[in-house]
């Protein structure tokens, strides 16, 4: 399978997961998806994947103090070798294939997360305290990438429409 096919497959998976989770808000009358942890697992996976892709692009992924959260406090951290490659690519004004695909995946993941947040916005907004968001939307097991605190912080940014 080529890289193009992998990107398309991952895109379909992220969009399908988000659509099913969003639909569960209206279609799941008994709240089975929420009670069994399906929505929690889907949201945790999407945010964790987004953090991994953003780390690939050089974005810092560890938790920041609450008073420093926001779009202006984001710092970009790159290992020296990556920084040199980025400088060379900037001169040539051509992004590498992997970076283009990573930007596409980050966009798909953000859109998928926003779809869920938009559908469940009132419930999430009412329980925006970190403990409530963590209990209801972040899986109890170790995330695929990052920490639970970072996932909760990222979800809070999505609720503020700043991610």
C-alpha positions in Angstrom: 0.0 0.0 0.0 1.4 3.4 -0.9 1.7 6.4 1.4 -1.1 8.1 -0.5 -3.4 5.2 0.3 -2.4 5.2 4.0 -3.2 8.9 4.3 -6.6 8.3 2.6 -7.3 5.4 4.9 -6.4 7.3 8.0 -8.5 10.2 6.8 -11.6 8.0 6.3 -11.1 6.4 9.8 -10.8 9.8 11.6 -13.8 11.2 9.8 -15.9 8.1 10.3 -15.0 7.9 14.0 -16.0 11.6 14.4 -19.2 11.2 12.5 -20.3 8.2 14.5 -19.5 9.9 17.8 -21.3 13.1 16.8 -24.3 11.1 15.6 -24.5 9.3 18.9 -25.5 12.5 20.5 -28.9 12.5 18.8 -29.3 8.9 17.6 -28.2 7.0 20.8 -31.3 7.6 22.9 -30.1 5.5 25.8 -26.5 6.9 25.9 -24.9 3.5 25.3 -21.9 5.0 23.4 -21.2 7.4 26.3 -21.8 4.9 29.1 -19.6 2.1 27.5 -16.8 4.5 26.9 -16.9 4.4 23.1 -17.1 8.2 22.8 -14.4 8.6 25.3 -12.1 6.2 23.5 -12.8 7.9 20.1 -12.1 11.4 21.4 -8.9 10.2 23.3 -7.6 8.5 20.1 -8.3 11.5 17.9 -6.6 13.9 20.2 -3.7 11.6 20.8 -3.2 11.2 17.1 -3.3 14.9 16.6 -0.6 15.4 19.3 1.6 12.8 17.5 1.2 14.5 14.2 1.8 18.0 15.7 5.0 16.6 17.4 6.1 15.4 13.9 5.6 18.9 12.7 7.7 20.3 15.6 5.0 21.6 17.9 5.6 21.2 21.7 3.2 18.7 23.2 3.7 18.8 26.9 1.3 20.4 29.3 1.6 24.2 30.0 0.5 26.0 33.1 -3.1 27.0 32.9 -2.3 30.7 32.9 -0.1 30.3 29.9 -2.6 28.4 27.8 -3.7 29.9 24.5 -2.7 30.4 20.9 -0.1 33.0 21.7 1.7 30.8 24.2 2.4 28.0 21.8 6.1 27.5 21.2 7.6 25.3 18.5 10.4 23.0 19.5 12.6 21.3 17.0 15.6 19.1 17.5 18.7 20.7 15.9 18.8 18.2 13.0 15.2 18.9 12.1 15.7 22.6 12.5 18.5 22.5 9.9 16.4 20.6 7.5 13.5 23.0 7.9 15.8 26.0 7.3 17.1 24.3 4.1 13.6 23.6 2.9 12.4 27.1 3.6 15.2 28.4 1.4 13.9 26.1 -1.4 10.3 27.0 -0.5 9.3 23.3 -1.0 7.9 21.2 1.8 8.8 17.6 2.0 6.2 15.0 1.1 5.9 13.8 4.7 5.3 17.3 6.0 2.6 17.9 3.5 0.9 14.7 4.5 1.3 15.5 8.2 -0.3 18.9 7.6 -3.2 17.2 5.8 -3.6 14.7 8.7 -3.5 17.4 11.3 -6.2 19.3 9.5 -8.4 16.2 9.2 -7.9 15.4 12.9 -8.7 19.0 14.0 -11.8 19.0 11.8 -12.9 15.6 13.2 -12.4 16.8 16.8 -14.3 20.0 16.1 -17.2 18.0 14.7 -17.5 16.2 18.0 -16.9 19.3 20.2 -19.6 21.2 18.2 -22.1 18.4 18.7 -21.5 18.0 22.4 -20.5 21.6 23.1 -23.2 22.4 25.7 -22.5 19.3 27.7 -18.7 19.8 27.5 -19.0 23.6 28.3 -21.1 22.8 31.3 -18.5 20.5 32.6 -15.4 22.3 31.5 -13.6 21.7 34.7 -10.6 19.5 34.0 -11.8 16.7 36.2 -15.2 16.5 34.5 -13.7 16.6 31.0 -11.2 14.0 31.9 -13.8 11.7 33.5 -16.3 12.0 30.6 -14.1 12.4 27.5 -10.6 11.2 28.1 -10.0 7.4 28.3 -8.8 6.1 31.7 -6.0 4.0 30.1 -2.6 5.4 29.0 -3.1 7.4 25.8 -1.4 6.3 22.6 0.7 9.5 22.6 1.0 12.2 25.2 -0.4 12.2 28.7 -3.9 12.5 30.1 -3.2 16.0 31.3 -2.1 17.1 27.8 -5.2 15.5 26.2 -7.5 17.3 28.7 -5.6 20.6 28.0 -5.9 20.1 24.3 -9.6 19.3 24.6 -10.1 22.5 26.6 -8.4 24.5 23.8 -10.9 23.0 21.3 -13.8 24.0 23.6 -12.4 27.5 23.5 -12.0 27.2 19.7 -8.4 28.0 20.0 -6.7 24.7 19.0 
